[in-house]
Amino acid sequence: MERELSCDLLCEHCGSWFRSPLQFGYPEAFFDLAKETTTTTCPFCGNRSTYARERMRFRRRNSDGSVSIIGGETRF
């Protein structure tokens, strides 16, 4: 059983993954709403990053504690 789905964004400046402040229930809705002009601030370096499919991943935490990665790279 699925418990949590979160969107992570890869900072285009420092290369760190961080949790997006925009969260949606499923990836398709996120891609429809978060366009290239949508930006957010990286909590690690303070620079602004744009949302782009190639810099996004979704993590699904299951009820057994395991994590599945949907898209993006698997590194944390």
Summary of the structure (lengths in Angstrom):
residues: 76
radius of gyration: 12.2
end to end distance: 23.1
largest distance: 36.7
contacts: 193
relative contact order: 0.29
helix: 13%
strand: 38%
